Amino acid sequence: MEVTIGVQNVARELTIETDSPTAEVTAAVEKALADGGVLRLTDSRGRSVFVPGSVIGWIQVGDSDKARVGFTP
């Protein structure tokens, strides 16, 4: 799943490819926005990304559109 985060006063957005379920990502985002804490997400390679909840402008959560390589049955 692909998560794109818009940060206030920053021209570029952050895009993270994660294996976490949608419900888990949504819960983490809602918690960070509600209490002003830190949004912590782990990407598909195991790296962590931390974003302060107070600077999040917007978040888009959805399936990635990357083309798969190889043969499809």
C-alpha positions as CSV (number, residue, x, y, z in Angstrom):
1,M,0.0,0.0,0.0
2,E,1.2,3.5,-0.7
3,V,1.0,6.3,1.8
4,T,1.6,9.9,0.7
5,I,2.0,12.6,3.3
6,G,1.8,16.4,2.7
7,V,3.8,18.3,5.3
8,Q,3.0,22.0,6.0
9,N,5.4,24.5,4.6
10,V,7.3,21.8,2.6
11,A,7.0,21.7,-1.2
12,R,7.5,18.0,-1.7
13,E,5.3,15.3,-0.2
14,L,6.6,12.0,1.4
15,T,5.6,8.8,-0.3
16,I,6.0,5.5,1.6
17,E,5.3,2.0,0.3
18,T,4.2,-0.1,3.3
19,D,3.0,-3.6,4.0
20,S,0.9,-2.5,7.0
21,P,-2.9,-3.0,6.7
22,T,-5.0,0.1,5.9
23,A,-6.7,0.0,9.3
24,E,-3.4,0.1,11.1
25,V,-2.1,3.1,9.1
26,T,-5.4,4.9,9.5
27,A,-5.4,4.4,13.3
28,A,-1.8,5.7,13.5
29,V,-2.7,8.8,11.5
30,E,-5.8,9.5,13.5
31,K,-3.9,9.1,16.8
32,A,-1.1,11.4,15.7
33,L,-3.5,14.1,14.5
34,A,-5.7,13.8,17.7
35,D,-3.0,14.1,20.3
36,G,-0.4,16.0,18.3
37,G,2.1,13.2,18.7
38,V,4.4,11.6,16.1
39,L,3.2,9.6,13.2
40,R,5.5,6.6,12.8
41,L,5.2,4.3,9.8
42,T,7.4,1.5,8.7
43,D,8.0,1.0,5.0
44,S,8.2,-2.3,3.1
45,R,12.0,-2.4,3.6
46,G,11.7,-2.1,7.4
47,R,12.8,1.6,7.6
48,S,10.9,3.9,9.9
49,V,9.6,7.3,9.0
50,F,8.6,9.8,11.7
51,V,6.4,12.9,11.1
52,P,5.2,15.2,13.8
53,G,1.4,15.2,13.9
54,S,1.4,19.0,14.3
55,V,2.9,19.6,10.8
56,I,0.8,17.1,8.8
57,G,-1.1,18.9,6.1
58,W,-2.8,15.9,4.4
59,I,-2.5,12.2,3.9
60,Q,-3.5,9.9,1.1
61,V,-3.7,6.1,1.7
62,G,-4.4,3.7,-1.1
63,D,-3.1,0.9,-3.3
64,S,0.1,1.6,-5.3
65,D,-0.1,1.9,-9.0
66,K,3.3,0.6,-9.7
67,A,3.6,-1.7,-12.7
68,R,4.6,-5.2,-11.9
69,V,7.6,-6.8,-13.7
70,G,7.2,-10.2,-15.1
71,F,4.6,-12.4,-16.7
72,T,1.0,-12.4,-15.5
73,P,-1.0,-15.6,-15.8
